[in-house]
Amino acid sequence: MSDIIYKIIRQPDWAAFQADGVYHGSDVDLADGFIHFSTRDQLAQTLALHYAGQTGLILLAVDSAVFDSQDLKWEEARNGQLFPHLYASMPITSVRSHWPLKLQSDGTHQLPKSLS
């Protein structure tokens, strides 16, 4: 599994995360009891299924190696794929890069060139 995993976050949540230094999750994350992440290969489908047409999104590249293996679990989800789920809060120090996600005219999001 890759050490870098990805979190899609709304701009106001990113601003609060930067101010607080810790992220507890989105409303969906909190309801599910863990923070949802995707791998690089899962990003496009995650964006299409859960964020189509939404503006004001930030993509975070997160170093999974900073998390204890008891907190970060790779669990089967969509189509039998393994997704990273964090059963703890995420410190700002785990974020290695971030990019605003631009919405294209067809309603899909443009990933950063380094991830395309």
Helices and strands as residue ranges (DSSP letters): E 4-10, H 11-20, E 22-23, H 27-32, E 35-36, G 40-42, H 43-50, E 57-63, G 64-66, E 72-76, G 78-80, E 82-86, E 90-91, G 92-94, E 95-103, E 109-110, G 113-115
